[in-house]
Structure formats: structure tokens, C-alpha cells
Amino acid sequence: MPILFVINFKEGVIARAWLNDLPIHKEFVHGPDSMTGGANHWLVPGTNTLEIEVLRAPLDKGSVVDMMLYTVRNEHSTPPDLDVHCRVDFPALW
């Protein structure tokens, strides 16, 4: 079953991201920007590491960078039925 990802940089964010030292965003991205795709080729057995480098983030109370790794349990449901394996929110981490 494919493991998928989505990463969102909200408006005003300048950031980039890596999964297991492999670039999701190699160059700094100026938000708003989103990217989605397959993640299987980035994952390894055991521990996986996500790195997000944020140079600028707006001072608001909401999440400005979020990423999710997931599989689709039922693609025919509306909205799709997902199994979330990992979810990261910045600045909720801090």
C-alpha cells in the first residue's frame, strides 16, 4: 500500500524540508505552497527523520507549516478515509 505525504507552507512562510536527509523541498519555498505525492521511496525500516527548516513564519496563533504521512483506507468514501501515520505542525511543536 503506498504511503503518501502532504506538506503545506502557509502564506508568509519561507521554509524547506527533508525526509531521511532527502529533500522534499531542496530550495527555500515562499508560502503559500503545498506539495503532495508518494513517500515510500524516502522511508526506511525503523526510525525515519523529518527535518523542516523555517526561516520566516508569520506571528499568528495557527499552524504555519504542517506535514502528514498517510495511507488511504477507502478511496471511494467522501472525504477519503485515511490512516494517518505521522502528523507534524509548526509552531504547535514548540
C-alpha positions in Angstrom: 0.0 0.0 0.0 1.5 3.4 -1.0 2.3 5.8 1.8 1.5 9.4 0.7 2.5 12.8 2.1 1.2 16.3 2.0 3.2 19.3 3.2 1.8 22.8 3.4 3.6 26.1 3.9 1.1 28.9 4.7 1.3 32.4 3.4 4.3 34.4 4.6 6.4 31.2 5.4 9.9 30.7 4.0 11.0 27.1 4.6 12.3 23.8 3.2 12.0 20.1 4.3 13.9 16.8 4.2 12.8 13.2 5.0 15.8 11.0 6.0 18.2 13.6 4.6 16.5 13.5 1.2 15.0 16.8 0.0 11.2 17.3 -0.2 11.9 21.0 -0.8 15.6 21.4 -1.7 15.3 25.2 -2.2 13.6 27.5 0.2 9.9 27.8 -0.6 7.9 31.0 -0.2 4.4 30.2 1.0 1.7 29.7 0.2 2.7 26.4 -1.3 1.6 22.8 -1.0 3.1 19.5 -2.2 1.8 16.0 -2.2 3.0 12.7 -3.5 4.3 9.3 -2.7 6.7 8.8 0.3 7.7 5.1 0.0 11.0 5.8 -1.7 12.0 8.2 1.2 11.2 5.8 4.0 13.5 3.2 5.6 12.7 0.3 8.1 12.9 1.5 11.7 13.2 5.2 12.6 12.6 7.9 9.9 13.6 11.5 10.4 11.7 14.6 9.2 13.6 18.0 9.2 11.9 21.3 8.5 13.9 24.5 8.3 11.8 27.6 8.8 13.5 30.9 8.1 10.4 33.1 8.4 6.9 32.4 9.8 4.1 34.9 10.5 3.2 35.6 14.1 -0.2 34.1 14.3 -1.8 31.5 16.5 -2.3 28.9 13.8 -0.1 26.3 12.2 2.1 27.8 9.5 3.8 24.5 8.4 2.2 21.1 8.5 3.0 17.7 7.1 1.2 14.4 7.2 2.2 10.9 6.1 -0.8 8.7 5.5 -2.3 5.8 3.6 -5.8 5.8 2.0 -8.0 3.2 3.7 -11.0 3.8 1.4 -10.5 6.0 -1.6 -14.2 5.8 -2.6 -15.5 7.5 0.6 -16.1 11.2 0.6 -13.9 12.6 2.1 -11.4 9.7 1.7 -10.9 7.5 4.7 -7.3 7.9 5.8 -4.9 6.2 8.2 -2.5 8.9 9.5 0.9 7.6 10.3 2.6 10.9 11.3 1.5 14.5 11.6 3.7 17.5 12.3 2.5 21.1 12.9 4.7 24.1 13.4 4.5 26.1 15.7 2.4 23.5 17.5 5.6 21.6 18.2 7.0 24.4 20.2 
